[in-house]
């Protein structure tokens, strides 16, 4: 069981590495302006990421998470190596701001994609499940209010909500498995 967990974590990490290595390298390169140091920073970034992979709650934000680690690692390297004199504070500040804005745009796009996928998953639910889910989360009704408005027992509403959330979660997991492969 433990070896399976390690295998899954290593597979996940390899997947993250292959997806984001270039992005991490470029984030470090923007700060360091040195290819070799940027490669070192990228390597250090992935070591830190591997050690803290359990802290990543949302895979959709993995790229931004890694880029932030890379930028901070690169800044730390500048401090350690005394390379500050090669980069004016204004330039470094501007580049970090541009890098940050780039991540905000990427996160916004990823958020929209996730929202569209969620909406599609909800549309694919059975009408009874979709109805209680909409009443609960769109209309912000309590379970007792939903039960009264649909003339259903509260236990039925709870069951339908549970099944609807489970179906949406399953669709998301299935999609992630397909993307991972």
PEVEN-V75372 format. One record per residue. N is the residue number from 0. RES is the residue in three letters. PSI is psi in whole degrees, -180 to 180 (* if undefined). BURIAL is 1 if it has 24 or more other C-alpha atoms within 12 Angstrom, else 0. Layout:
# PEVEN-V75372
N_RES_PSI_BURIAL ; N_RES_PSI_BURIAL
This chain:
# PEVEN-V75372
0_UNK_-47_0 ; 1_UNK_-38_0 ; 2_UNK_-33_0 ; 3_UNK_-41_0 ; 4_UNK_-43_0 ; 5_UNK_-43_0 ; 6_UNK_-43_0 ; 7_UNK_-44_0 ; 8_UNK_-42_0 ; 9_UNK_-39_0 ; 10_UNK_-43_0 ; 11_UNK_-44_1 ; 12_UNK_-42_1 ; 13_UNK_-39_0 ; 14_UNK_-47_0 ; 15_UNK_-44_1 ; 16_UNK_-48_1 ; 17_UNK_-34_0 ; 18_UNK_-38_0 ; 19_UNK_5_1 ; 20_UNK_-47_1 ; 21_UNK_-42_0 ; 22_UNK_-42_1 ; 23_UNK_-45_1 ; 24_UNK_-47_1 ; 25_UNK_-35_1 ; 26_UNK_-42_1 ; 27_UNK_-39_1 ; 28_UNK_-38_1 ; 29_UNK_-34_1 ; 30_UNK_-44_1 ; 31_UNK_-31_1 ; 32_UNK_35_1 ; 33_UNK_120_0 ; 34_UNK_-45_0 ; 35_UNK_-45_0 ; 36_UNK_-37_1 ; 37_UNK_-39_1 ; 38_UNK_-42_1 ; 39_UNK_-44_1 ; 40_UNK_-39_1 ; 41_UNK_-44_1 ; 42_UNK_-45_1 ; 43_UNK_-38_1 ; 44_UNK_-46_1 ; 45_UNK_-29_1 ; 46_UNK_-46_0 ; 47_UNK_-42_1 ; 48_UNK_-41_1 ; 49_UNK_-42_1 ; 50_UNK_-27_0 ; 51_UNK_21_0 ; 52_UNK_-31_1 ; 53_UNK_-15_0 ; 54_UNK_-9_0 ; 55_UNK_107_0 ; 56_UNK_-32_0 ; 57_UNK_112_0 ; 58_UNK_-26_1 ; 59_UNK_-20_1 ; 60_UNK_12_1 ; 61_UNK_-43_1 ; 62_UNK_-47_1 ; 63_UNK_-40_1 ; 64_UNK_-48_1 ; 65_UNK_-41_1 ; 66_UNK_-37_1 ; 67_UNK_-44_1 ; 68_UNK_-43_1 ; 69_UNK_-45_1 ; 70_UNK_-45_1 ; 71_UNK_-38_1 ; 72_UNK_-42_1 ; 73_UNK_-43_1 ; 74_UNK_-42_1 ; 75_UNK_-39_1 ; 76_UNK_-40_1 ; 77_UNK_-43_1 ; 78_UNK_-45_0 ; 79_UNK_-39_0 ; 80_UNK_-5_0 ; 81_UNK_30_0 ; 82_UNK_5_0 ; 83_UNK_-36_0 ; 84_UNK_-20_0 ; 85_UNK_-16_0 ; 86_UNK_120_0 ; 87_UNK_151_0 ; 88_UNK_-37_0 ; 89_UNK_-44_0 ; 90_UNK_-46_0 ; 91_UNK_-43_1 ; 92_UNK_-44_0 ; 93_UNK_-45_0 ; 94_UNK_-41_1 ; 95_UNK_-39_1 ; 96_UNK_-43_0 ; 97_UNK_-42_0 ; 98_UNK_-44_1 ; 99_UNK_-46_0 ; 100_UNK_-38_0 ; 101_UNK_-42_0 ; 102_UNK_-36_1 ; 103_UNK_-43_0 ; 104_UNK_-45_0 ; 105_UNK_-44_0 ; 106_UNK_-39_0 ; 107_UNK_-44_0 ; 108_UNK_-45_0 ; 109_UNK_-39_0 ; 110_UNK_-43_0 ; 111_UNK_-41_0 ; 112_UNK_-43_0 ; 113_UNK_-42_0 ; 114_UNK_-42_0 ; 115_UNK_-41_0 ; 116_UNK_-42_0 ; 117_UNK_-45_1 ; 118_UNK_-41_0 ; 119_UNK_-43_0 ; 120_UNK_-40_1 ; 121_UNK_-40_1 ; 122_UNK_-29_0 ; 123_UNK_-5_0 ; 124_UNK_158_1 ; 125_UNK_148_0 ; 126_UNK_-40_0 ; 127_UNK_-40_0 ; 128_UNK_-42_1 ; 129_UNK_-39_1 ; 130_UNK_-50_1 ; 131_UNK_-34_1 ; 132_UNK_-42_1 ; 133_UNK_-44_1 ; 134_UNK_-38_1 ; 135_UNK_-48_1 ; 136_UNK_-25_0 ; 137_UNK_-50_0 ; 138_UNK_-8_0 ; 139_UNK_41_0 ; 140_UNK_150_0 ; 141_UNK_162_0 ; 142_UNK_-40_1 ; 143_UNK_-36_0 ; 144_UNK_-40_0 ; 145_UNK_-45_1 ; 146_UNK_-43_1 ; 147_UNK_-43_0 ; 148_UNK_-27_0 ; 149_UNK_0_0 ; 150_UNK_50_0 ; 151_UNK_154_0 ; 152_UNK_149_0 ; 153_UNK_-36_0 ; 154_UNK_-36_0 ; 155_UNK_-41_0 ; 156_UNK_-46_1 ; 157_UNK_-43_0 ; 158_UNK_-45_0 ; 159_UNK_-40_1 ; 160_UNK_-44_1 ; 161_UNK_-48_0 ; 162_UNK_-39_0 ; 163_UNK_-47_1 ; 164_UNK_-40_1 ; 165_UNK_-40_0 ; 166_UNK_-42_1 ; 167_UNK_-43_1 ; 168_UNK_-42_0 ; 169_UNK_-41_0 ; 170_UNK_-41_0 ; 171_UNK_-45_1 ; 172_UNK_-41_0 ; 173_UNK_-43_0 ; 174_UNK_-43_0 ; 175_UNK_-38_0 ; 176_UNK_-41_0 ; 177_UNK_-43_0 ; 178_UNK_-36_0 ; 179_UNK_-38_0 ; 180_UNK_*_0
